[in-house]
Amino acid sequence: MGHLLEALEQGRGLDLHRLSAASSAPTKLEWEQLARCEVETCTDVTQDPATAAGGERFTMTNFLKPIMGNEFVSKDYKERTREESETFSKWCKLLKYYLAFRRIGLEPRFG
Protein backbone atom coordinates (compact mmCIF):
# COMPACT_ATOMS: atom_id res chain seq x y z
CA MET A 1 0.00 0.00 0.00
CA GLY A 2 2.73 2.43 1.00
CA HIS A 3 4.70 1.66 -2.14
CA LEU A 4 1.68 2.33 -4.34
CA LEU A 5 1.05 5.69 -2.71
CA GLU A 6 4.74 6.54 -3.03
CA ALA A 7 4.55 5.70 -6.75
CA LEU A 8 1.60 8.07 -7.01
CA GLU A 9 3.67 10.83 -5.37
CA GLN A 10 6.43 10.20 -7.91
CA GLY A 11 4.02 10.81 -10.78
CA ARG A 12 3.44 7.22 -11.81
CA GLY A 13 0.02 6.21 -13.04
CA LEU A 14 -2.24 4.52 -10.56
CA ASP A 15 -5.84 3.36 -10.83
CA LEU A 16 -7.39 5.01 -7.78
CA HIS A 17 -10.50 2.81 -7.94
CA ARG A 18 -8.36 -0.33 -7.71
CA LEU A 19 -6.31 1.27 -4.94
CA SER A 20 -9.42 2.05 -2.90
CA ALA A 21 -10.65 -1.52 -3.40
CA ALA A 22 -7.41 -2.82 -1.88
CA SER A 23 -7.41 -0.46 1.10
CA SER A 24 -9.93 1.96 2.50
CA ALA A 25 -9.32 5.61 1.71
CA PRO A 26 -10.27 8.22 4.31
CA THR A 27 -13.92 9.14 4.59
CA LYS A 28 -14.90 12.80 4.43
CA LEU A 29 -14.90 13.03 8.25
CA GLU A 30 -11.52 11.29 8.52
CA TRP A 31 -10.08 13.59 5.82
CA GLU A 32 -11.33 16.61 7.76
CA GLN A 33 -9.75 15.28 10.96
CA LEU A 34 -6.41 14.82 9.18
CA ALA A 35 -6.67 18.35 7.75
CA ARG A 36 -7.30 19.60 11.31
CA CYS A 37 -4.12 17.82 12.43
CA GLU A 38 -2.18 19.63 9.72
CA VAL A 39 -3.42 22.98 11.03
CA GLU A 40 -3.12 22.21 14.75
CA THR A 41 0.42 20.82 14.46
CA CYS A 42 1.55 23.63 12.15
CA THR A 43 2.70 21.04 9.63
CA ASP A 44 2.81 21.55 5.89
CA VAL A 45 2.71 17.98 4.59
CA THR A 46 3.57 19.15 1.09
CA GLN A 47 7.06 20.21 2.25
CA ASP A 48 10.22 18.22 2.91
CA PRO A 49 9.54 15.83 5.84
CA ALA A 50 12.80 16.95 7.45
CA THR A 51 11.36 20.45 7.99
CA ALA A 52 7.61 20.08 7.45
CA ALA A 53 6.60 20.40 11.11
CA GLY A 54 7.51 24.00 11.80
CA GLY A 55 11.18 23.35 11.13
CA GLU A 56 11.19 20.01 12.94
CA ARG A 57 11.18 16.50 11.49
CA PHE A 58 7.75 15.14 10.59
CA THR A 59 6.54 12.11 12.57
CA MET A 60 3.19 10.39 12.26
CA THR A 61 2.86 10.21 16.03
CA ASN A 62 3.23 13.96 16.50
CA PHE A 63 1.05 14.72 13.48
CA LEU A 64 -1.77 12.53 14.83
CA LYS A 65 -1.57 14.04 18.32
CA PRO A 66 -4.84 16.02 17.90
CA ILE A 67 -6.64 12.73 17.17
CA MET A 68 -4.77 10.33 19.46
CA GLY A 69 -4.32 12.73 22.39
CA ASN A 70 -1.43 13.86 24.57
CA GLU A 71 -1.54 10.79 26.81
CA PHE A 72 -1.10 8.43 23.86
CA VAL A 73 1.74 10.45 22.34
CA SER A 74 3.63 10.60 25.65
CA LYS A 75 3.45 6.80 26.14
CA ASP A 76 6.29 4.55 25.10
CA TYR A 77 5.05 2.28 22.32
CA LYS A 78 5.51 -0.75 24.61
CA GLU A 79 3.03 0.75 27.09
CA ARG A 80 0.23 1.22 24.59
CA THR A 81 -2.82 -0.99 24.86
CA ARG A 82 -3.79 -3.25 22.00
CA GLU A 83 -6.77 -1.01 21.26
CA GLU A 84 -4.57 2.11 21.20
CA SER A 85 -2.11 0.42 18.85
CA GLU A 86 -4.90 -0.70 16.51
CA THR A 87 -6.42 2.79 16.45
CA PHE A 88 -3.03 4.35 15.79
CA SER A 89 -2.34 1.83 13.00
CA LYS A 90 -5.69 2.67 11.37
CA TRP A 91 -4.91 6.40 11.46
CA CYS A 92 -1.41 5.84 10.09
CA LYS A 93 -2.88 4.02 7.07
CA LEU A 94 -5.35 6.84 6.49
CA LEU A 95 -2.56 9.39 6.92
CA LYS A 96 -0.54 7.72 4.15
CA TYR A 97 -3.43 8.39 1.76
CA TYR A 98 -3.73 11.95 3.02
CA LEU A 99 -0.01 12.62 2.60
CA ALA A 100 0.13 11.22 -0.92
CA PHE A 101 -2.98 13.06 -2.09
CA ARG A 102 -1.92 16.38 -0.53
CA ARG A 103 1.59 16.12 -1.97
CA ILE A 104 0.29 15.70 -5.51
CA GLY A 105 -2.46 18.30 -5.06
CA LEU A 106 -5.33 15.83 -5.38
CA GLU A 107 -8.46 16.83 -3.47
CA PRO A 108 -10.75 13.81 -3.07
CA ARG A 109 -14.44 13.99 -3.86
CA PHE A 110 -16.78 12.44 -1.36
CA GLY A 111 -20.04 10.68 -2.19
Secondary structure, DSSP 4 states (H G I P E B T S, - for coil): -HHHHHHHHTT----HHHHHHHSPPP-HHHHHHHHHHHHHTTB-TTS-TTTTBTTB---HHHHTHHHH-HHHHHS-GGGS-HHHHHHHHHHHHHHHHHHHHHHHTPPP---
